[in-house]
Structures are given as structure tokens and as C-alpha cells.
């Protein structure tokens, strides 16, 4: 499959931002019937206010064990090696910051569940990267993500006569082997959510890893095509200010919880992209 990509730069989507109007207005100028419109779940969650302030959580015993032993020891030396994590990632896990980490694990237990909290990061779709202070973004409820994707699709159809397929995506991996698709969080139909076990199985067996579609509205050829569209879109949209909270902290010279809304608003982001199938690959 060959594709042409149009990625859209935008200001940072703070809570309350009218991202739907922006998307409809800008995409309608470039889209053609049959295109894929891929939107970052993280950006949507932030704009809709699906956030939790981890600094206000009181960690329990389970969170303390996860932050003190499970992440730095089991993920840093055992599971991380088994799953083929990068050496730089292993170093970060072995030096897991306890103060911030224990609160994050408490949030993971409360909002993603105890099994999802066993994952080393992005527990059930929980994400702290590119967010200010001690905020974490929560995953969109699947029903709401599906409703949102359908609403954007219908607005493009009704106002501009455009029949596009809208996909909401999370950069967290879906692993595939032949016709088997595993994820570590709730995902679109056809993808099996095995929580942390899904990540361990897929990564340790070195299955093909691509971003996870959360909701799909419109027609498409196959789940394999959707995953390839998500891969290309995620690659072109990038990671914002960095791949993880450590990279962002190092790049900006602030502590992990030192980001502010005003700092984030100083940078452009790429929260959505238009993908078109072509005879010649362009990206």
C-alpha cells in the first residue's frame, strides 16, 4: 500500500479547545472522498478535559510496590530485556523516579485497573507525556471515541460532500501476527485487548508493532490497512516535545512536573493527519 500524507500543525489543544471546528475547517480544504483522517486520542482527551492530577492522589501499598520494585527491578532487568526494550529505556526504568512514579501507578490502578498498572508505561492508555504539572490524560471511553469519530465524519459529509474514514489513534502498540491482533488497552473491533499480557506477548515474540486504532468511522479495506494508515500517520505526527517525559524534561531543562500550559502553548503540535492511498508512496 502506498500513501500520500498531509499532516496539520496546530496550537496545543488545551482543555475546552474547539478542535472539531478546526479539523472540519482545515481538512475540508484538502480532503477527497476515500481519504483517511487520523486524529490523536491524546490530543482529544486533553481538549475534552479527560485529565487527572496525580499529585492529589494518595498512593496505596500496591502502587508503592509497583514503583519501588516492579518497575525498576522486574521491568528494568527482566521483562524489559525479554520484551526487547531499548537500552536507554531500560536505564530509565531502572532509575524510575519513585515520588512521581508512585503517584502515577496509583492513578493507573484507579483509572486503568490493577492488571494494566503492571505495564511499564502507557497503562491502559494513561499518558503523562507532553502534559503540564502532574497531569495524566485518560483514555477516551470507546463509545465516546466512536461517537466523536462518527460526528466528525458526518459533518464533513453533510457540509462538504466528503466521504472520509475517521480514525482515532493511540501511539501505544497493537501487535500483529498473521490474522491475530493484540493490544494492551481497549481498541477497535478485531483487536484483542489482553492488557499488560498483550504487550509482553507481542513484544517478546517480536510481532509487528503499530499504533492502536481506538475508533473507526467509515469504510476501509481491512484492519491491516487501518494499522498501516495509523503507522504512517503516527510517524508523521511525531511525539510532540519528546518520546517520553524524560526526553521532554531534558529537552526543555525542567523537572518532569515542571511543564506548564504556557510552555506547551509556545510550541506547535501535529495532532491530526490526512492519508490518501496512491500508486506512488509519498510521506
C-alpha positions in Angstrom: 0.0 0.0 0.0 1.3 3.5 -0.9 0.0 6.7 0.6 0.3 10.5 0.4 0.3 12.3 3.8 -0.9 15.7 4.8 -0.1 16.5 8.4 -1.6 19.5 10.1 0.2 21.7 12.6 -1.8 23.3 15.3 -1.5 25.1 18.6 -1.6 22.9 21.7 -5.1 21.7 22.4 -5.8 22.9 26.0 -9.0 21.8 27.8 -12.0 23.5 26.2 -10.4 24.0 22.8 -12.8 23.6 19.9 -10.8 21.1 18.0 -13.8 19.8 16.0 -14.3 23.2 14.3 -10.6 23.4 13.5 -10.5 19.9 12.0 -13.6 20.4 9.8 -12.5 23.8 8.5 -8.9 22.8 7.7 -9.4 19.3 6.5 -12.2 20.2 4.1 -9.8 22.2 2.0 -7.6 19.2 1.2 -9.6 16.1 1.7 -11.0 13.9 -1.1 -13.6 11.1 -0.8 -11.8 7.9 0.2 -9.2 9.6 2.4 -8.4 8.7 5.9 -8.5 11.3 8.6 -6.4 10.2 11.6 -6.6 12.1 14.9 -4.5 11.7 18.1 -6.5 10.3 21.0 -4.2 12.1 23.5 -4.9 15.5 21.9 -8.6 14.8 22.1 -8.5 13.6 25.7 -6.7 16.8 26.7 -9.1 19.1 24.9 -12.1 17.3 26.4 -10.6 17.6 29.9 -10.0 13.9 30.4 -7.2 14.6 32.9 -6.3 13.5 36.4 -3.9 15.5 38.7 -1.7 12.7 40.0 -0.2 15.0 42.7 -3.5 14.9 44.5 -3.6 11.1 44.8 -2.6 9.3 47.9 -0.7 6.1 46.9 -1.6 2.8 48.4 0.6 -0.2 49.1 0.2 -1.7 45.7 1.3 1.5 44.0 4.4 1.6 46.3 5.4 -1.9 45.4 5.0 -1.3 41.7 7.1 1.9 41.8 9.7 0.6 44.2 10.2 -3.0 43.0 8.1 -4.0 40.0 9.1 -1.3 37.5 12.8 -0.8 38.4 13.6 -4.5 39.0 11.2 -6.6 37.0 10.8 -4.3 34.1 14.3 -2.8 34.3 16.1 -6.1 34.3 13.8 -9.0 33.4 10.6 -8.2 31.5 12.2 -5.2 29.7 15.0 -7.4 28.4 12.6 -10.1 27.4 10.5 -7.6 25.5 13.5 -6.2 23.7 13.2 -2.6 25.1 15.9 -0.2 24.1 18.9 0.0 26.4 18.1 3.7 27.0 14.6 2.7 28.1 15.9 0.1 30.4 18.1 2.6 32.1 15.1 4.9 32.6 13.1 2.1 34.1 15.9 1.1 36.4 16.0 4.6 37.7 12.3 5.0 37.9 11.5 8.2 39.9 9.7 7.0 43.0 8.0 10.2 44.1 6.3 10.9 40.7 6.2 7.2 39.8 4.2 6.0 42.9 1.5 8.6 42.2 1.4 7.6 38.6 1.0 4.0 39.5 -1.8 4.9 41.9 -3.6 6.7 39.0 -3.0 3.6 36.8 -4.6 1.3 39.4 -7.6 3.6 39.9 -8.3 4.5 36.3 -6.9 1.7 34.2 -7.1 -1.2 36.6 -4.6 -3.3 38.6 -3.6 -5.5 35.6 -3.0 -2.6 33.3 -0.9 -0.9 36.1 1.6 -3.7 35.7 2.7 -2.3 32.4 5.8 -0.2 32.5 4.2 2.8 30.7 1.0 3.9 28.9 -1.0 1.8 31.3 -4.3 1.1 29.6 -3.9 4.3 27.6 -3.0 6.5 30.5 -0.4 9.1 29.4 1.7 11.7 31.1 3.9 12.9 28.2 3.5 16.4 26.8 1.3 17.4 29.7 1.9 20.1 32.4 2.4 19.8 36.1 1.4 16.3 37.4 -1.4 15.8 34.9 -2.1 12.5 33.1 -4.5 12.1 30.2 -7.1 9.3 30.5 -8.1 7.1 27.6 -11.3 8.0 25.8 -14.3 5.7 26.6 -14.7 3.6 23.4 -18.3 4.6 23.0 -17.4 8.3 23.2 -14.5 7.9 20.8 -16.7 6.1 18.3 -19.4 8.8 18.6 -16.8 11.6 18.1 -15.3 9.9 15.0 -18.8 9.4 13.5 -19.8 13.0 14.2 -16.7 14.4 12.5 -17.2 12.2 9.6 -20.9 13.2 9.2 -20.0 16.9 9.4 -17.5 16.5 6.5 -20.1 14.6 4.6 -23.0 16.9 5.2 -21.2 20.2 4.8 -18.7 19.4 2.1 -19.9 16.2 0.4 -16.7 14.4 1.6 -16.8 10.7 2.4 -13.7 10.1 4.5 -12.9 7.5 7.1 -12.1 8.9 10.5 -9.7 7.1 12.8 -8.8 8.0 16.4 -5.4 6.6 17.2 -3.1 6.0 20.2 0.6 5.6 19.7 0.6 2.6 22.1 1.3 -0.6 20.2 -1.0 -3.1 18.6 1.0 -6.3 17.8 0.1 -8.5 14.8 1.0 -11.9 13.6 -0.9 -13.2 10.6 -4.6 -12.6 11.5 -4.0 -12.2 15.2 -4.0 -8.6 16.6 -3.2 -8.0 20.3 -3.2 -4.7 22.3 -2.6 -3.7 25.9 -5.6 -1.4 26.0 -9.2 -1.2 24.7 -9.1 -0.8 20.9 -11.2 -1.0 17.7 -13.1 -4.1 16.8 -10.9 -7.0 15.7 -8.1 -6.2 18.1 -7.9 -8.3 21.3 -7.1 -6.4 24.5 -5.0 -8.5 26.8 -3.8 -5.6 28.9 -0.2 -5.9 30.0 0.0 -9.5 28.8 -0.8 -8.4 25.3 2.3 -6.2 25.3 4.5 -8.9 26.8 3.4 -11.5 24.3 3.6 -9.2 21.2 6.9 -7.6 22.1 8.7 -10.7 23.4 7.8 -12.7 20.2 8.8 -9.7 18.1 5.5 -9.4 16.4 4.9 -6.4 14.1 4.1 -3.3 16.2 2.0 -0.4 15.1 -0.1 2.3 16.7 -3.6 1.3 18.0 -6.8 2.5 16.4 -9.3 3.3 19.1 -12.3 4.1 16.9 -13.0 3.9 13.2 -15.9 5.5 11.4 -16.3 4.9 7.7 -15.3 2.3 5.1 -12.0 0.6 4.9 -10.4 -2.3 3.2 -9.1 -4.3 6.1 -7.8 -4.0 9.7 -4.3 -4.4 8.2 -4.8 -1.3 6.0 -6.1 0.7 9.0 -3.0 -0.3 11.1 -0.7 0.7 8.2 -2.5 4.1 7.9 -2.1 4.5 11.7 1.6 3.8 11.4 2.2 6.4 8.7 0.1 9.0 10.5 1.8 8.4 13.8 5.2 8.7 12.2 4.4 12.0 10.5 2.6 13.5 13.5 5.6 12.7 15.7 5.9 12.7 19.5 5.3 16.4 20.3 8.1 17.7 22.5 9.6 14.2 23.1 9.0 10.5 23.2 8.5 10.4 26.9 8.5 12.5 30.0 12.3 12.1 30.5 13.0 13.3 26.9 10.7 16.4 27.3 12.2 17.2 30.7 15.8 17.0 29.3 14.9 19.0 26.2 13.3 21.9 28.0 15.5 21.8 31.1 12.7 21.5 33.5 11.8 18.8 36.1 9.3 16.1 35.0 6.5 18.0 36.6 7.8 21.5 35.6 5.9 21.8 32.3 3.2 24.5 32.3 0.3 25.2 29.9 2.1 28.4 28.8 5.3 26.4 27.8 3.2 23.9 25.8 1.4 26.7 24.1 4.8 28.1 22.8 5.2 25.1 20.5 3.3 23.8 17.5 1.9 20.3 17.6 0.7 17.9 14.9 -2.5 16.3 16.3 -4.1 15.0 13.0 -3.2 14.0 9.5 -4.9 13.2 6.2 -3.8 10.0 4.5 -4.6 9.2 0.8 -3.9 5.9 -1.0 -1.7 6.4 -4.1 0.1 4.5 -6.7 3.4 6.1 -5.5 4.3 6.3 -1.9 4.9 9.9 -0.6 5.5 10.8 3.0 
